[in-house]
Amino acid sequence: MLSLEKRNGTVSESEMKVTLNGTNVFGTPLLDFSKIALPGLSGELAEQIKAASEKMTEALRETFSSNARSATDYGLKVFEISNANAASALDFFVHLIGSRSATDVFALSAAQTRKTFDIASDQNKELWALAQKLATETGEPIRKHFTKVLHQAG
């Protein structure tokens, strides 16, 4: 049977939460594997398992921190894009209202469509780059720590 233990008692819920700079980031419980007691195992093997679990716990903390930063960057970019698109649409409608003929309306519409397509293409590239960065940065700490643990065990 596994139990969560601490020197003077059990691990509190606040000690199991992911923290960044001493603050509760997500409020989601994350087991600290280094505090799991393994009955029947003693000596060097138990210490190796505990050391490896501490390193993996640190890797998960780094992953959550990196993920939070990258997700924030992505969200801010979406807000920036939304603001730019709204401003562009309003600008188009102002020019459209000022049109004096159907020819002007068609010319403005064609120009706006071309401009919108080009801008949307660039925005999608930016969002794709941020999504790739998010995926890479999220997996990197785990990969790095896992590789390190495997090399130490081998």
C-alpha positions in Angstrom: 0.0 0.0 0.0 1.3 3.5 -0.9 1.0 6.3 1.6 1.9 9.9 1.4 4.1 10.8 4.4 6.0 13.8 5.6 8.5 14.0 8.5 5.8 15.1 11.0 2.6 13.8 9.4 0.8 13.6 6.1 1.2 15.9 3.2 -1.3 18.7 3.1 -3.3 19.5 0.0 -1.5 22.9 -0.4 1.9 21.1 -0.5 0.7 18.9 -3.4 -0.3 21.8 -5.6 1.9 23.1 -8.4 3.5 26.4 -7.4 5.4 29.0 -9.3 7.4 31.5 -7.2 5.6 30.3 -4.1 2.1 30.9 -5.4 -0.6 28.5 -6.4 -0.7 28.6 -10.2 -3.3 26.0 -11.2 -4.9 24.8 -8.0 -4.7 21.3 -9.3 -3.3 18.6 -7.0 -0.1 17.0 -8.2 1.4 14.2 -6.2 4.9 14.7 -5.0 6.2 11.3 -5.8 9.3 11.8 -3.6 7.0 11.6 -0.5 5.5 8.2 -1.4 6.5 5.5 1.1 7.4 2.1 -0.4 6.9 -0.6 2.2 9.1 -3.6 1.6 11.8 -1.7 -0.2 14.7 -0.4 1.7 18.2 0.7 1.2 19.8 1.8 -2.0 16.9 0.8 -4.3 14.4 2.8 -2.3 16.7 5.8 -2.4 17.2 5.5 -6.1 13.4 5.3 -6.7 12.9 8.3 -4.5 15.6 10.3 -6.2 14.2 9.5 -9.6 10.7 10.5 -8.5 11.9 13.8 -7.1 13.6 14.5 -10.5 10.4 13.6 -12.4 8.3 15.8 -10.0 10.6 18.7 -10.8 10.3 18.0 -14.5 6.5 18.2 -14.2 6.7 21.4 -12.3 9.0 22.9 -15.0 6.6 21.6 -17.7 3.5 23.2 -16.0 5.4 26.5 -15.7 6.6 26.5 -19.3 3.1 25.5 -20.5 1.5 28.4 -18.5 3.9 30.9 -20.1 3.4 29.6 -23.6 -0.3 29.4 -23.3 -0.4 33.0 -22.0 1.6 34.1 -25.0 -0.7 32.3 -27.3 -3.8 33.8 -25.7 -2.3 37.3 -25.8 -1.6 36.9 -29.5 -5.2 35.8 -30.1 -6.4 39.0 -28.4 -3.9 41.1 -30.4 -5.2 39.5 -33.7 -8.8 40.0 -32.7 -8.2 43.6 -32.0 -6.4 44.1 -35.3 -9.2 42.4 -37.2 -11.9 44.4 -35.5 -10.0 47.7 -36.3 -9.6 46.6 -39.9 -13.4 45.8 -40.2 -14.4 49.1 -38.7 -12.0 50.9 -41.0 -13.5 49.1 -44.0 -17.1 50.0 -43.0 -16.1 53.7 -42.5 -14.7 53.7 -46.1 -17.7 51.7 -47.4 -20.1 54.2 -45.9 -18.2 57.0 -47.6 -18.5 55.3 -51.0 -20.3 57.3 -53.7 -21.0 54.6 -56.3 -21.4 50.8 -56.7 -18.1 50.7 -58.4 -16.4 52.2 -55.3 -18.2 49.6 -53.1 -17.0 46.7 -55.3 -13.4 48.1 -55.5 -13.3 48.5 -51.7 -14.8 45.1 -51.1 -12.2 43.4 -53.4 -9.4 45.3 -51.8 -10.6 44.4 -48.3 -11.0 40.8 -49.2 -7.5 40.6 -50.6 -6.1 42.4 -47.5 -8.1 40.2 -45.1 -6.8 37.1 -46.8 -3.2 38.2 -46.6 -3.5 39.3 -43.0 -5.3 36.0 -42.0 -2.6 34.0 -43.7 0.1 35.9 -41.7 -1.9 35.6 -38.5 -2.3 31.8 -38.9 1.5 31.5 -39.4 2.1 33.4 -36.2 -0.4 31.3 -34.3 1.0 28.1 -35.7 4.6 29.1 -34.6 3.3 29.8 -31.1 1.5 26.5 -31.0 4.7 24.7 -32.1 6.6 26.5 -29.4 4.0 25.5 -26.8 4.3 21.9 -27.8 8.1 21.9 -27.9 8.5 23.7 -24.6 5.9 21.6 -22.9 7.7 18.3 -23.7 11.3 19.5 -23.4 11.6 19.4 -19.6 10.1 16.0 -19.3 12.3 14.6 -22.1 15.4 16.2 -20.6 14.8 14.9 -17.1 13.6 11.5 -18.2 16.7 11.0 -20.4 18.9 12.1 -17.5 17.2 9.6 -15.1 17.5 6.8 -17.6 21.2 7.5 -18.1 21.8 7.5 -14.4 19.9 4.2 -13.9 21.8 2.6 -16.8 
